[in-house]
Amino acid sequence: MVIKEGADGSEYVIFPMDRTGFKISVHPRGKNPHMRDTRTFYQELDLSALHSVNWDEMAAKEFQPWWESRFYWPSHRADLIAIPGPPGKTWVEGFQELFHGDEFDAIEMLKAALGHGTIFKIGYRERKAFFETSLGQGSIIIDPRECRFGFFFAHSPYPDRPLFGLRWDEKGFDFPMPGPLRAWKDALDYRLEVAIEEYVESAEDDLEAGLVEILPELKKFVDDFRVVRWKPEPSSGRSRDT
């Protein structure tokens, strides 16, 4: 994603992965932002409609209940799964680094999804101790029993519910929003999905050739991959393998 500014003060968000010139434009003098490509796709965000929304009422009736329901603490005794970030960083920090350049690294994405080689299982009795560590507070957490994934919220407004977890059947961070903003988000989601599909199709030959080159690295990563039962050790606080 690249952000550019025009001589007239207009701002453009450009997506290099897209092969159709897809961009989001924000112009001065109160014009509606819009997204478009060089084909037929066009979506405008109606600012006047957003100005007429009673945001306080919507926040109280729709957003606040949605927000509160995402904070929880598991009542079951089943294991939690923790996916850590790269050494010295949280999972989110490591994931953000994947998108700093124009090139997409599939191997690094796979490593991020698999905890850079190690995934932790957290037992019922060890939960509290685990989330007191930087490892616990920086990992992505999967709760298979409650069908949630999320993370530890260090400054949760609900101290007895410090986990922020989205349900698997939801569309990501899909919070309540007014109609014009919903239409904008849905159009953006659709357009980015199409862009990724077209990119993969157009780069299929390159991806196949690249796969041959990375197979040794991929094989080593899979061979070294491990699942660890996290157990605090009184002296060092490290985890033990099972």
Residue pairs with C-beta under 8 A, 6 or more apart in sequence:
1 13
1 14
1 15
1 16
1 99
2 13
2 14
2 15
2 16
3 11
3 12
3 13
3 14
4 11
4 12
4 14
5 11
5 12
6 12
8 27
8 28
9 27
9 28
10 25
10 26
10 27
10 28
11 25
11 26
12 23
12 24
12 25
12 26
13 23
13 24
14 22
14 23
15 22
15 23
15 192
15 195
16 102
17 104
17 195
17 196
17 199
18 37
18 195
18 198
18 199
19 195
19 198
19 199
19 202
20 37
20 38
20 39
20 41
20 195
20 198
21 37
21 38
22 35
22 36
22 37
22 41
22 191
22 195
23 35
23 36
23 37
24 33
24 34
24 35
24 188
25 33
25 34
25 35
25 36
26 33
27 33
30 47
32 44
32 45
32 46
32 47
33 44
33 45
33 47
34 42
34 43
34 44
34 45
35 41
35 42
35 43
35 184
35 187
35 188
35 191
36 42
36 43
37 191
41 191
43 183
43 184
43 187
43 188
43 191
45 180
45 181
45 184
46 180
49 178
49 179
49 180
50 178
50 180
50 181
53 178
58 176
58 178
62 176
63 175
63 176
66 175
66 176
67 175
68 158
70 150
70 164
70 165
70 166
71 153
71 156
71 157
71 158
71 161
71 162
71 163
71 164
72 146
72 148
72 161
72 163
72 165
73 160
73 161
73 162
73 163
74 80
74 127
74 143
74 145
74 146
74 163
76 145
76 146
77 124
78 124
78 144
78 145
79 121
79 122
79 123
79 124
79 144
80 121
80 122
80 127
80 141
80 142
80 143
81 119
81 120
81 121
81 122
81 141
81 142
81 143
81 144
82 115
82 119
82 120
82 121
82 122
82 130
82 135
82 136
82 139
82 140
82 141
82 142
82 230
83 91
83 113
83 114
83 115
83 119
83 139
83 140
83 141
83 142
84 91
84 115
84 116
84 118
84 119
84 120
84 135
84 138
84 139
85 91
85 92
85 93
85 94
85 95
85 112
85 116
85 138
85 139
86 94
86 111
86 112
86 116
87 116
89 138
90 137
90 138
90 139
91 112
91 115
91 138
91 139
91 140
91 151
92 138
92 140
92 151
93 138
94 112
94 116
95 112
98 104
98 105
98 108
98 109
98 112
106 207
106 210
106 214
107 214
107 217
107 218
107 221
110 218
110 221
111 117
111 221
114 221
114 225
115 139
117 221
117 224
117 225
117 226
118 225
118 226
118 227
118 228
119 226
119 227
119 228
120 130
120 135
120 139
120 227
120 228
120 229
120 230
120 239
121 227
121 228
121 229
121 230
121 242
122 130
122 136
122 230
123 229
123 230
126 230
126 231
126 232
129 232
130 136
130 230
130 232
131 137
131 152
131 162
133 232
133 237
135 230
136 152
137 152
137 154
139 151
139 152
140 149
140 150
140 151
141 149
141 150
141 151
141 152
141 163
141 165
142 148
142 149
143 149
143 150
143 163
143 165
146 165
146 167
147 167
147 168
147 169
148 163
148 165
148 166
148 167
148 168
149 165
149 166
149 168
150 163
150 164
150 165
150 166
151 163
151 164
152 162
152 163
152 164
153 162
153 163
153 164
154 162
156 162
156 164
166 172
166 173
171 189
177 185
200 207
226 241
228 239
228 240
228 241
228 242
229 239
229 240
229 241
229 242
230 239
230 240
231 239
231 240
232 238
232 239
233 239
233 240
